[in-house]
Amino acid sequence: MNWRYKAWEREAEQSIYDSVIAGRKASQYVCDIITEVDKKCNHISYEDMPLPFDYVDSLFPNKNIKKLSILSLSRSKIKNIYQELYRRMGYGKKNLPFAVAGFYNIPSKSIVVANDCIKKEKLFLGKDGKLSVQGAMEIDEIMVHEMLHYCYFDEGMSNSSKVLEEEFSYGMSLEYLFKKNRTTEDIIDKYLPFFFSFLNIDVFVESLNNLNIKEKFFKVNNKNVIFNKKKFGLHKQSVELAIKQVLFDKVERFIEIYMENIQIQKLNNGEKSEEKSGRLGLIDF
């Protein structure tokens, strides 16, 4: 019994070690890529597009945001980087079903954004019939989002989960969108991939049924809604409407909480503060 436990313990330790090594190699790969493309690709500086820099600087005036230089690549190039990143982390050759519009690389403190952004949000099915969503954000909005990631890690919040990290960047960028006269409906469209991950499946299925979408068109399997791929095009607009109906009240609450957080952040002049967390509003999504 003791030998078996130690054998299992050694396997667990080796698995953790392998994951750490894979993660380091993947991070080094991204750093190497950034070093390579840094000499060739376009850069976006404060002089090129001041508004997104000004906005993030108003929240975090001690981060020298206006001195950042942001790398600009095509979406296809960014997606290739991500696919190779997944491979090096041990996930095999993974064809990502979504578009990556930008990222922040922690080791090199580099921000990369796409120069050919998606103009309209998309709803589509994967090979397994699971629903995937893709938000529509413009270059300046992606810049704000990724610069907020930069501030998040610079504030020493890197031990939080990926979900909380994304929540911070989406939430703290809300005022920028409202300054561009975006509505709550616009924000749902732009943030759909983030909010969709909190979708309550039971409420979603109820909403689908209320829209007279026949159950034969979809099934629920292990808390996933699986759609009939052949018939999906006929009901696509109704599915999108069902998602937005389920999310609308939650998004309004999310906006209320984070607009308050933004004002607190400004009043504290960029200093760390105990902000009122939006996470409690997301738990029952």
C-alpha positions in Angstrom: 0.0 0.0 0.0 2.8 2.4 0.9 4.7 1.5 -2.3 1.6 2.2 -4.4 1.1 5.5 -2.8 4.7 6.5 -3.3 4.5 5.4 -7.0 1.4 7.5 -7.4 3.1 10.4 -5.6 6.1 10.2 -8.0 3.8 10.2 -11.0 1.9 13.2 -9.7 5.2 15.1 -9.1 6.5 14.2 -12.5 3.2 15.4 -14.1 3.5 18.7 -12.3 7.2 19.0 -13.3 6.3 18.2 -16.9 3.6 20.9 -16.9 5.9 23.5 -15.4 8.6 22.7 -18.0 6.1 22.8 -20.8 4.7 26.1 -19.6 8.3 27.6 -19.4 9.1 26.4 -22.9 5.8 27.8 -24.2 6.5 31.2 -22.6 10.0 31.2 -24.0 8.5 30.4 -27.4 6.2 33.5 -27.3 9.1 35.7 -26.1 11.2 34.4 -29.0 8.4 35.1 -31.5 7.9 38.6 -30.1 11.6 39.4 -30.3 11.5 38.2 -33.9 8.4 40.1 -35.0 9.3 43.2 -33.0 11.8 44.1 -35.7 9.4 43.6 -38.6 5.8 44.4 -37.7 4.0 47.7 -37.2 4.0 49.3 -33.7 1.2 51.4 -32.3 2.4 54.2 -30.0 0.6 56.9 -28.0 1.1 59.4 -30.9 -0.7 57.0 -33.3 -3.8 56.4 -31.2 -3.9 58.5 -28.0 -7.5 57.8 -26.8 -7.0 54.2 -25.5 -3.7 55.1 -23.9 -5.3 58.1 -22.2 -8.2 56.0 -20.9 -6.0 53.4 -19.2 -3.6 56.0 -18.0 -6.6 57.8 -16.2 -7.2 54.6 -14.3 -3.5 53.7 -13.6 -1.5 56.9 -13.9 1.6 55.3 -12.2 2.1 52.6 -14.9 3.7 54.8 -17.7 1.0 53.6 -20.1 1.7 56.3 -22.6 5.3 54.9 -23.1 4.1 51.5 -24.2 4.6 50.3 -27.7 2.0 47.8 -28.9 2.8 45.2 -31.6 0.3 44.9 -34.4 -0.1 41.5 -36.3 -2.7 39.9 -38.5 -5.3 37.6 -36.8 -4.0 34.6 -38.7 -0.5 35.2 -37.4 -1.7 35.5 -33.8 -3.8 32.4 -34.2 -0.7 30.5 -35.5 1.2 31.6 -32.4 -1.6 30.3 -30.2 -1.8 27.0 -32.0 1.9 26.4 -31.6 1.7 27.5 -28.0 -0.9 24.8 -27.3 1.3 22.2 -29.0 4.3 23.1 -26.9 2.2 22.9 -23.8 1.4 19.3 -24.6 -2.1 19.6 -26.0 -1.1 18.3 -29.5 -2.1 19.9 -32.7 -5.1 22.0 -31.8 -7.1 23.8 -34.5 -8.6 26.7 -32.5 -12.2 27.3 -33.3 -12.0 30.9 -32.3 -10.1 34.0 -33.4 -7.6 35.6 -31.1 -7.7 39.3 -31.3 -4.7 40.1 -29.0 -2.7 39.0 -26.0 -0.4 40.1 -23.3 2.8 38.2 -22.8 3.9 38.3 -19.1 7.6 37.5 -19.3 8.4 40.0 -22.0 5.7 42.5 -20.9 4.6 42.8 -24.5 1.1 43.6 -25.8 0.1 42.3 -29.2 -3.2 43.2 -31.0 -4.7 42.2 -34.3 -4.7 44.7 -37.2 -7.7 43.1 -38.9 -10.4 42.8 -36.3 -13.8 41.1 -36.6 -16.5 43.6 -37.5 -19.5 41.5 -36.4 -19.9 39.0 -33.6 -20.2 35.4 -34.8 -22.1 32.3 -33.5 -21.1 28.9 -34.9 -20.8 25.2 -34.1 -17.7 23.1 -33.5 -17.4 19.6 -35.0 -19.0 18.2 -31.8 -22.1 20.4 -32.2 -21.1 22.6 -29.2 -21.8 26.3 -29.6 -18.9 28.7 -29.9 -19.1 32.5 -29.9 -16.8 35.2 -31.2 -17.0 38.9 -30.1 -16.6 41.9 -32.3 -14.1 44.4 -31.0 -12.2 47.2 -32.7 -8.5 47.7 -32.5 -8.6 50.5 -29.9 -10.9 48.4 -27.7 -8.6 45.5 -27.9 -5.7 47.8 -27.0 -7.6 49.0 -23.9 -8.4 45.3 -22.9 -4.7 44.2 -23.3 -3.3 47.3 -21.6 -5.6 46.5 -18.6 -4.0 43.0 -18.5 -0.6 44.7 -18.3 -1.8 46.8 -15.4 -3.4 43.7 -13.7 -0.1 41.9 -13.6 1.9 44.9 -12.7 -0.4 45.4 -9.7 0.7 41.9 -8.5 -2.6 40.2 -9.1 -1.0 37.4 -11.2 -2.0 34.7 -8.7 -5.7 35.0 -9.5 -7.5 32.7 -11.9 -7.8 33.3 -15.7 -11.5 34.0 -15.2 -10.8 36.8 -12.7 -8.1 38.2 -14.9 -10.5 38.4 -17.9 -13.2 39.8 -15.7 -10.9 42.7 -14.6 -10.0 43.6 -18.2 -13.6 43.4 -19.5 -15.0 45.2 -16.5 -12.5 48.0 -16.2 -12.8 48.8 -20.0 -16.6 49.5 -19.8 -16.4 53.3 -19.4 -14.2 53.5 -22.6 -17.0 51.7 -24.5 -19.7 54.0 -23.1 -17.6 57.0 -24.1 -18.0 55.6 -27.6 -21.8 55.7 -27.2 -22.0 51.9 -26.9 -25.3 50.5 -25.5 -25.8 47.5 -23.1 -26.8 45.5 -26.2 -23.5 46.5 -27.9 -21.5 45.4 -24.9 -23.2 42.0 -24.8 -22.2 41.6 -28.5 -18.6 42.6 -27.8 -18.2 40.7 -24.6 -20.3 37.7 -25.7 -17.4 35.1 -25.5 -16.7 36.1 -21.9 -20.3 36.2 -20.7 -21.2 33.0 -22.6 -18.8 31.1 -20.4 -21.1 31.9 -17.4 -24.3 31.0 -19.2 -26.7 29.0 -17.0 -27.5 26.0 -19.1 -30.9 25.2 -17.5 -32.1 28.8 -18.1 -30.7 28.8 -21.6 -32.6 25.6 -22.4 -35.8 27.1 -21.0 -35.2 30.2 -23.1 -34.8 28.0 -26.2 -38.0 26.2 -25.5 -39.9 29.5 -24.9 -38.8 30.5 -28.4 -40.5 27.3 -29.8 -37.2 25.8 -30.8 -37.9 22.0 -30.9 -35.9 19.9 -28.5 -35.0 17.6 -31.4 -32.8 20.4 -32.7 -30.6 20.2 -29.6 -29.9 17.9 -26.6 -28.2 18.5 -23.3 -25.2 16.3 -22.6 -23.2 16.6 -19.4 -24.2 20.3 -19.0 -23.4 21.1 -22.6 -26.0 22.0 -25.2 -25.4 20.0 -28.4 -27.0 21.3 -31.5 -28.0 19.5 -34.8 -25.5 20.9 -37.2 -27.7 20.4 -40.3 -30.5 22.5 -38.9 -28.5 25.1 -37.0 -28.7 27.7 -39.8 -32.5 27.7 -39.6 -32.5 28.6 -35.9 -29.3 30.6 -35.5 -31.0 33.9 -35.0 -33.3 32.4 -32.4 -30.4 30.8 -30.5 -28.6 34.1 -30.4 -31.7 35.8 -29.1 -32.1 33.2 -26.4 -28.5 33.7 -25.3 -28.9 37.5 -25.1 -32.2 37.2 -23.2 -30.6 35.0 -20.6 -27.6 37.3 -20.2 -29.2 40.8 -20.3 -30.0 41.2 -16.6 -26.7 39.8 -15.5 -24.8 42.0 -17.9 -26.6 45.1 -16.5 -25.6 44.1 -13.0 -22.0 43.5 -14.2 -21.9 47.0 -15.7 -23.3 48.6 -12.6 -20.7 47.0 -10.4 -17.7 47.7 -12.6 -18.7 51.3 -13.4 -18.6 51.9 -9.7 -15.2 50.2 -9.5 -13.9 52.5 -12.2 -14.9 55.6 -10.3 -13.3 54.2 -7.1 -10.1 53.5 -9.0 -10.1 57.1 -10.3 -10.7 58.6 -6.9 -7.8 56.5 -5.5 -5.6 58.0 -8.3 -4.3 54.6 -9.4 -3.4 53.4 -5.9 -4.5 49.9 -4.9 -7.9 49.8 -3.3 -10.3 47.2 -2.0 -12.7 47.4 -4.9 -16.2 46.1 -4.8 -15.9 42.8 -6.7 -18.1 42.0 -9.7 -17.4 38.3 -9.1 -20.3 37.8 -6.8 -22.6 39.0 -9.6 -21.1 36.4 -11.9 -21.4 33.3 -9.7 -25.0 32.5 -10.7 -24.5 33.2 -14.5 
